[in-house]
């Protein structure tokens, strides 16, 4: 029996959580409440029998991508996903690697003209409802930090030129150019 199947069987044998108990799976209603608790509005849309959750933080939309289903409408994990279209099609070199070097919890991937900020939430094994709330608050913070990272990012070549300009007063301001803007 695979580890995935073992975890699923163990979770299926657990009773549904009541307030004050542990969550061994989550549904759209629980996740929507956690999103609201983090200060965001949420919209639930049913598509092909599956409730899809859409919300926004920092003025930018994100969605809930359900992971492993325990049973219909109950999941042991999900991915919070915020896809952004990159203006001009490419990010400055180093944006993604610099994010991964300096941040935890949320990852960034580039897919063609899109950069996607993602964070996984796992309840397998049991977590408190408060943990789910905190994970959604963390997601909102990660989104804000990522947008700040994009706004403030300077490619290594521009940072080196700026350092050189500070060391050599005769260097001109033209040696440092701002990073390309990234828009949603």
Secondary structure by P-SEA (a helix, b strand, c coil): ccaaaaaaaaaaacccccccbbbccccaaaaaaaaaaacbbbbbbbcccbbbbbbccccbbbbbbbcccccccccccccbbbbbbbcccccccaaaaaaaaccccbbbbbcccbbbbbbbbbccccccaaaaaaaaaaaaaaaaaaaaaaaacccaaaaaaaaaaaaccccccccccccccccc
